[in-house]
Amino acid sequence: MRNNIRIMLVISVIFLSCKQNTAKKINYSGLKVFSCEKFNDTSNKRLTVLHYVNVSCSSCLTEIDDLKKIINLRLETVDFKLVCHSKNDFEYFKHLFNTKKINLNNYCIYFDEDNLFEYNNSDFKNGNNKIAVTNESGKVLFLGNPIKNFNEVNRFMSTIN
């Protein structure tokens, strides 16, 4: 009996260690570029921070500034993407953007007009997952919300540093 357990354990370890890396990547299909005014060259960016936000919600929009404060604008190594979803055809966000009441320099801004982002990226259906960090190949290194969950700030910061 003990030998059977040992054999099962060894087989399990071998199976898990040989399992192909199936790291998730962000699917951007269906998104429309709203603005992508970059002041820095993105060719030397090793990471991308993606922020998924409801731009028809004013308190959700404050999360953009909160994220900027957390990361202290690491423009030299981090590329920023803002994926916006809205219940009001993005009119409120467009007004804030066009009147410069919201500062989004160095962000690429995408609109999810057809609400496909959550469908294509099921991990974002969880309301707690609003921010992702991906490497150069698009592999997700971090997924969570360091703005709302203080316990995730250190993990987020260690990912982008």
N, C-alpha and C positions, 0 to 999 in steps of 0.2 A: 504494500500500500504506500509506504514512504517513497519507494523507488518511483512509483507512478506519479506521485506528487512532484518529485524532483524532475522527472522527465517533462512533465507538463510545464513546470516553471522554466526550465531551460528552453523549451520550445517557444514559450511565450516571450521570453527575453530575446531570443533570436528573431522572432517574428517582428517584435516592436523595434528592434535596432535596425532591421533591414527594411522596414516600412519606408516607402518613398516619401520624400518631403512634399506634403500637400499644403503648403502655406497659402493662405488666402491672399488674393490680390483684389484691389478695388476695380470695379467695373464702372467706367464712365460713360457707357453708351446711353444715348438718349438725352444727354445734357446739352444745353445750348450755352455758348460763351456769351456772357453779358459784357464783360470788360476784362482785359488782361493787360493792364498798363504796368510793365515791369521797368523798374529803374536799374536793376542789376541783372547781369547776365546769368541765366539759369544753368549754364553748362557746367558750372562748378558746384552746383547744389547736390549734396549727397542724400538729403532727406526731403520729404514732402510732408507738410502738416495739412491735413484736410479737416475742415470744420464744416459739419452738416448742421444747418441752422434754419429755423422757421423765421423768415424775415417779415411775416405779417404780425409778429408778436414783438412788441417793443421791449419787454424784459428779456426776450431771447436775443435781441440785437445787442444788448449790453454785454452778452457773453463774448462777443467779438473783441471788445476792448479788454475784457477780463483775460482772455487768452493771450492777447498782446502783452499784458503785464506779466503773466506767468512766464512766458518765454523770452521776455526782454528783447524782442526783435532780433533774433539771431539770423539776420539777413544774409550773412556771408555763407552760411552752410544749409539754410533751410528755405525751401520754396513753399509758398502758401497758396492753398486752394480753398475757396469758399463755395460750398455747394448749397444753394438756397432752394427751399421749398416754401410755398406760400398758399394761403387760402384766398388771397385777393388779387391775383394776377400780378403780383410784385409791385403794385403801384406805390405802396408806402415806401418800400425799399428804394425804388427808382427815384422817388422824390427826395429822400434823404441823400442818396448818392449824387444826384444832379445838383443839389443845392449845397453840396460839400458839408453836410451836417454829420456825415459819417466818413471817416478817413480810412480808406482801404488801399492806400498806396502799397505796392508790392504784392498785391493779391491778384490771383486769377479768380474771377467770379463766374460761376456757372449757375444757370437756372434749370431746375428740374420741373419744367412746365407740365410734363405728363406723369409726374409722380412715379418714375421708374427707378429712381436711385435706390430706395428701400427694397423694391422688388428684386433688383439686380444684386443688391448687397444686403442679404438678410440679417447680418449682424447689426445693422443700423435700425432694425425694427424695434430693438430693445431701446427704450427711451433713454437709457443711461449711456449708450454708445453714441457719442456725437463727434468725437475727435479721433482721427486715425493718424498714425505716422507710418509712412512707407519708405523703403529704401529705394535706390536707383532703379532696381528691377521691378518695383511695384509691390514687393512683398510687405504685408502688414506686420509692423514691429510692435505697434501699440494700438489698442482700441479701448476707448473708455471716455470718461469725462472728468478731467482734472479740475475743471471749473466748479462743478457741483460736488465732486467727491474728493475731499482733501487727501484721503489715503492714496489716491492715484497720482498726486502731484509728483512725488519722488520718482515713481516708476516712469512717468511721462518725461520728467527732466533727464533722467539717466538715459532714456532712449534718444533724446535729441542732442545730448552732449557728446 
